[in-house]
Amino acid sequence: MTKAHMTQIDIGPDQTRIDAGIVAKALKMTPQALQLAMRDGVVTSQFETGTGDDAGRIRLTFYSPNRRARITADTNGAILSCTAVDYVRPTSRAPSPKVNGART
């Protein structure tokens, strides 16, 4: 029996699941590399539930060291959009140094 390709997000009461291939493609890595990176904390994720104009939608955001992927779905888990951009993850939130008494 062939496993069907997941085209939606499984939203449960305690966890959310998505096909690693979808996220890996957006982050420009293999599914195996994604799974290892998530296990090691190199790739992290965030789950948000829409409010106001976005009520009835959810958003999963995945952060790798050099890329961010956002996947939006309806509350049934049907994927509505998947976008990704290259970026540099901030390493520190320390205040910027003062130069001649002013912050840079």
N, CA, C and O of each residue as an XYZ file, in Angstrom:
416
protein
N       0.840     -1.182      0.000
C       0.000      0.000      0.000
C       0.881      1.239      0.000
O       1.850      1.304      0.756
N       0.567      2.214     -0.825
C       1.349      3.436     -0.940
C       0.792      4.498     -0.004
O      -0.418      4.713      0.066
N       1.694      5.158      0.712
C       1.277      6.221      1.620
C       0.951      7.467      0.799
O       1.747      7.885     -0.042
N      -0.204      8.053      1.039
C      -0.608      9.262      0.326
C       0.254     10.439      0.778
O       0.646     10.521      1.942
N       0.540     11.336     -0.140
C       1.305     12.532      0.180
C       0.412     13.487      0.963
O      -0.691     13.809      0.522
N       0.877     13.935      2.108
C       0.090     14.829      2.946
C       0.048     16.214      2.314
O       1.093     16.839      2.130
N      -1.131     16.699      1.983
C      -1.286     18.036      1.418
C      -1.971     18.959      2.408
O      -2.384     20.068      2.069
N      -2.081     18.492      3.604
C      -2.656     19.342      4.627
C      -1.963     19.087      5.947
O      -1.134     18.187      6.078
N      -2.318     19.893      6.907
C      -1.739     19.822      8.236
C      -2.705     19.057      9.129
O      -3.906     19.325      9.116
N      -2.193     18.117      9.898
C      -3.000     17.421     10.901
C      -2.961     18.256     12.170
O      -1.909     18.412     12.789
N      -4.110     18.788     12.552
C      -4.178     19.629     13.739
C      -4.894     18.841     14.823
O      -6.086     18.555     14.711
N      -4.163     18.493     15.868
C      -4.731     17.750     16.987
C      -4.760     18.610     18.234
O      -4.241     19.726     18.228
N      -5.356     18.111     19.297
C      -5.437     18.895     20.530
C      -4.075     19.136     21.185
O      -3.880     20.150     21.856
N      -3.137     18.213     20.993
C      -1.840     18.333     21.657
C      -0.659     18.459     20.704
O       0.460     18.722     21.145
N      -0.885     18.279     19.418
C       0.222     18.380     18.463
C      -0.299     18.709     17.078
O      -1.474     18.511     16.766
N       0.603     19.216     16.259
C       0.308     19.537     14.869
C       1.336     18.821     14.026
O       2.525     18.848     14.343
N       0.892     18.169     12.936
C       1.811     17.426     12.067
C       1.674     17.909     10.632
O       0.582     18.215     10.153
N       2.829     17.965      9.961
C       2.874     18.323      8.548
C       3.941     17.462      7.892
O       4.927     17.098      8.532
N       3.753     17.140      6.639
C       4.726     16.350      5.882
C       6.071     17.079      5.889
O       6.151     18.241      5.493
N       7.116     16.402      6.334
C       8.453     16.994      6.401
C       8.924     17.452      5.025
O       9.703     18.399      4.924
N       8.465     16.794      3.970
C       8.870     17.174      2.614
C       8.439     18.579      2.239
O       9.162     19.284      1.534
N       7.263     18.996      2.705
C       6.764     20.342      2.412
C       7.657     21.385      3.072
O       8.074     22.352      2.435
N       7.943     21.182      4.341
C       8.765     22.131      5.089
C      10.200     22.107      4.579
O      10.815     23.159      4.403
N      10.733     20.917      4.342
C      12.117     20.780      3.873
C      12.319     21.496      2.539
O      13.324     22.179      2.342
N      11.370     21.340      1.634
C      11.485     22.012      0.327
C      11.519     23.528      0.512
O      12.313     24.218     -0.127
N      10.660     24.041      1.383
C      10.626     25.486      1.630
C      11.927     25.985      2.260
O      12.362     27.105      1.992
N      12.547     25.147      3.100
C      13.799     25.538      3.762
C      15.036     25.140      2.967
O      16.163     25.352      3.415
N      14.823     24.558      1.779
C      15.918     24.144      0.886
C      16.840     23.114      1.546
O      18.061     23.267      1.554
N      16.221     22.053      2.102
C      16.995     20.958      2.678
C      16.237     19.665      2.459
O      15.085     19.689      2.026
N      16.855     18.556      2.746
C      16.180     17.269      2.604
C      15.286     17.029      3.817
O      15.520     17.606      4.879
N      14.268     16.186      3.672
C      13.435     15.857      4.840
C      14.251     15.248      5.983
O      13.981     15.522      7.152
N      15.239     14.431      5.653
C      16.073     13.821      6.684
C      16.882     14.882      7.432
O      17.000     14.832      8.657
N      17.441     15.846      6.688
C      18.206     16.922      7.318
C      17.293     17.790      8.190
O      17.699     18.242      9.260
N      16.063     18.019      7.729
C      15.105     18.788      8.513
C      14.792     18.096      9.831
O      14.813     18.727     10.887
N      14.503     16.806      9.771
C      14.169     16.072     10.986
C      15.318     16.114     11.990
O      15.088     16.305     13.184
N      16.540     15.940     11.522
C      17.708     16.000     12.395
C      17.878     17.413     12.967
O      18.147     17.575     14.157
N      17.720     18.429     12.115
C      17.882     19.810     12.564
C      16.823     20.190     13.602
O      17.114     20.930     14.541
N      15.599     19.687     13.438
C      14.550     19.970     14.425
C      14.848     19.251     15.736
O      14.665     19.810     16.818
N      15.305     18.019     15.629
C      15.652     17.247     16.828
C      16.766     17.937     17.609
O      16.761     17.944     18.840
N      17.732     18.524     16.875
C      18.874     19.190     17.504
C      18.586     20.640     17.889
O      19.442     21.294     18.484
N      17.395     21.158     17.561
C      17.039     22.530     17.902
C      17.589     23.572     16.953
O      17.497     24.767     17.231
N      18.166     23.141     15.826
C      18.709     24.066     14.837
C      17.565     24.701     14.038
O      17.629     25.881     13.692
N      16.537     23.930     13.749
C      15.314     24.436     13.115
C      14.238     24.439     14.188
O      14.011     23.433     14.861
N      13.581     25.574     14.338
C      12.518     25.711     15.326
C      11.219     26.078     14.615
O      11.224     26.425     13.434
N      10.112     25.998     15.343
C       8.822     26.305     14.731
C       7.938     27.055     15.703
O       8.165     27.065     16.913
N       6.923     27.680     15.135
C       5.954     28.443     15.912
C       4.571     28.180     15.327
O       4.420     28.126     14.107
N       3.569     28.015     16.171
C       2.183     27.776     15.762
C       1.345     28.964     16.222
O       1.405     29.360     17.385
N       0.559     29.533     15.296
C      -0.301     30.657     15.634
C      -1.717     30.393     15.139
O      -1.917     29.781     14.090
N      -2.691     30.860     15.903
C      -4.094     30.774     15.517
C      -4.558     32.176     15.173
O      -4.345     33.113     15.943
N      -5.197     32.324     14.011
C      -5.630     33.636     13.560
C      -6.758     34.225     14.388
O      -7.604     33.510     14.926
N      -6.746     35.549     14.473
C      -7.814     36.297     15.127
C      -8.248     37.419     14.193
O      -7.551     37.735     13.228
N      -9.383     38.012     14.475
C      -9.858     39.123     13.650
C     -10.044     38.693     12.209
O     -10.739     37.713     11.942
N      -9.429     39.415     11.269
C      -9.536     39.091      9.847
C      -8.964     37.720      9.509
O      -9.329     37.130      8.492
N      -8.069     37.206     10.353
C      -7.438     35.907     10.120
C      -8.097     34.766     10.899
O      -7.575     33.651     10.925
N      -9.238     35.039     11.530
C      -9.950     33.988     12.261
C     -10.278     32.854     11.296
O     -10.661     33.096     10.151
N     -10.128     31.615     11.760
C     -10.370     30.461     10.903
C      -9.138     29.991     10.161
O      -9.209     29.089      9.327
N      -8.007     30.604     10.467
C      -6.738     30.204      9.845
C      -5.711     29.926     10.928
O      -5.802     30.432     12.046
N      -4.733     29.109     10.565
C      -3.586     28.871     11.435
C      -2.330     29.129     10.625
O      -2.353     29.073      9.396
N      -1.233     29.412     11.316
C       0.039     29.629     10.624
C       1.135     28.894     11.365
O       1.280     29.020     12.581
N       1.905     28.124     10.613
C       3.110     27.477     11.117
C       4.297     28.202     10.506
O       4.358     28.396      9.292
N       5.233     28.599     11.346
C       6.446     29.248     10.856
C       7.622     28.400     11.295
O       7.721     28.007     12.458
N       8.512     28.121     10.357
C       9.707     27.322     10.616
C      10.925     28.203     10.377
O      11.023     28.894      9.363
N      11.847     28.166     11.328
C      13.057     28.979     11.262
C      14.288     28.091     11.197
O      14.523     27.272     12.086
N      15.077     28.258     10.133
C      16.383     27.616     10.056
C      17.409     28.736     10.228
O      17.026     29.904     10.286
N      18.686     28.416     10.309
C      19.673     29.482     10.490
C      19.675     30.516      9.361
O      20.086     31.657      9.575
N      19.219     30.133      8.157
C      19.298     31.079      7.041
C      18.011     31.209      6.216
O      18.018     31.819      5.147
N      16.906     30.634      6.714
C      15.662     30.686      5.947
C      14.463     30.614      6.883
O      14.526     29.998      7.947
N      13.367     31.254      6.471
C      12.122     31.201      7.231
C      11.015     30.756      6.279
O      10.898     31.283      5.173
N      10.204     29.788      6.704
C       9.074     29.308      5.908
C       7.795     29.515      6.708
O       7.737     29.194      7.895
N       6.770     30.055      6.048
C       5.463     30.257      6.680
C       4.412     29.505      5.887
O       4.292     29.658      4.671
N       3.655     28.691      6.604
C       2.605     27.887      5.985
C       1.293     28.265      6.656
O       1.148     28.161      7.874
N       0.344     28.704      5.843
C      -0.967     29.101      6.343
C      -1.975     28.052      5.915
O      -1.928     27.555      4.790
N      -2.894     27.715      6.825
C      -3.911     26.706      6.535
C      -5.229     27.127      7.181
O      -5.259     27.974      8.073
N      -6.319     26.515      6.711
C      -7.596     26.751      7.382
C      -7.666     25.842      8.609
O      -6.767     25.031      8.828
N      -8.713     25.969      9.399
C      -8.797     25.206     10.647
C      -8.997     23.714     10.417
O      -8.867     22.922     11.351
N      -9.313     23.317      9.174
C      -9.377     21.891      8.837
C      -8.010     21.358      8.451
O      -7.838     20.150      8.284
N      -7.027     22.255      8.306
C      -5.672     21.851      7.968
C      -5.323     21.940      6.504
O      -4.198     21.615      6.127
N      -6.257     22.375      5.652
C      -5.952     22.512      4.220
C      -4.973     23.673      4.030
O      -5.237     24.796      4.460
N      -3.849     23.390      3.384
C      -2.825     24.413      3.187
C      -3.315     25.446      2.181
O      -3.732     25.112      1.072
N      -3.255     26.725      2.600
C      -3.677     27.834      1.755
C      -2.495     28.502      1.078
O      -2.599     28.951     -0.063
N      -1.360     28.572      1.787
C      -0.165     29.184      1.201
C       1.077     28.674      1.908
O       1.037     28.231      3.055
N       2.181     28.752      1.181
C       3.493     28.401      1.727
C       4.497     29.368      1.116
O       4.710     29.369     -0.096
N       5.107     30.182      1.951
C       6.101     31.135      1.474
C       7.393     30.934      2.253
O       7.384     30.447      3.384
N       8.491     31.312      1.638
C       9.790     31.189      2.304
C      10.705     32.309      1.827
O      10.639     32.738      0.675
N      11.551     32.767      2.723
C      12.515     33.809      2.399
C      13.852     33.484      3.053
O      13.908     32.844      4.103
N      14.918     33.935      2.419
C      16.242     33.847      3.020
C      16.362     34.971      4.042
O      15.849     36.069      3.824
N      17.032     34.704      5.145
C      17.261     35.725      6.157
C      18.363     35.242      7.082
O      18.793     34.091      7.006
N      18.815     36.129      7.956
C      19.809     35.762      8.959
C      19.124     35.850     10.313
O      18.602     36.901     10.685
N      19.128     34.755     11.041
C      18.497     34.701     12.370
C      19.299     35.550     13.329
O      20.520     35.415     13.399
N      18.633     36.429     14.075
C      19.359     37.217     15.081
C      20.012     36.299     16.106
O      19.406     35.318     16.538
N      21.234     36.609     16.492
C      21.942     35.780     17.454
C      21.808     36.319     18.869
O      21.991     35.574     19.833
N      21.493     37.598     19.009
C      21.401     38.194     20.337
C      20.439     39.362     20.296
O      20.293     40.036     19.276
N      19.797     39.586     21.408
C      18.909     40.746     21.519
C      19.529     41.802     22.432
O      18.824     42.645     22.988
N      20.836     41.750     22.580
C      21.521     42.722     23.420
C      21.411     44.098     22.784
O      21.373     44.211     21.559
N      21.358     45.161     23.612
C      21.269     46.504     23.054
C      22.494     46.825     22.213
O      23.599     46.350     22.477
N      22.266     47.647     21.194
C      23.394     48.019     20.334
C      24.370     48.895     21.127
O      23.969     49.589     22.061
N      25.653     48.858     20.749
C      26.649     49.640     21.486
C      26.441     51.132     21.268
O      25.923     51.562     20.237
N      26.860     51.915     22.267
C      26.773     53.380     22.151
C      27.993     53.883     21.395
O      29.116     53.429     21.614
N      27.745     54.824     20.508
C      28.831     55.497     19.789
C      28.637     56.980     20.032
O      27.626     57.555     19.631
N      29.610     57.601     20.692
C      29.523     59.009     21.054
C      28.233     59.332     21.799
O      27.614     60.369     21.557
N      27.830     58.445     22.702
C      26.666     58.686     23.540
C      25.331     58.327     22.893
O      24.292     58.428     23.545
N      25.334     57.909     21.626
C      24.080     57.564     20.943
C      24.105     56.096     20.564
O      25.162     55.531     20.281
N      22.949     55.495     20.562
C      22.850     54.093     20.133
C      22.920     54.029     18.622
O      22.412     54.909     17.926
N      23.561     52.972     18.116
C      23.646     52.801     16.664
C      22.510     51.949     16.162
O      22.413     51.694     14.962
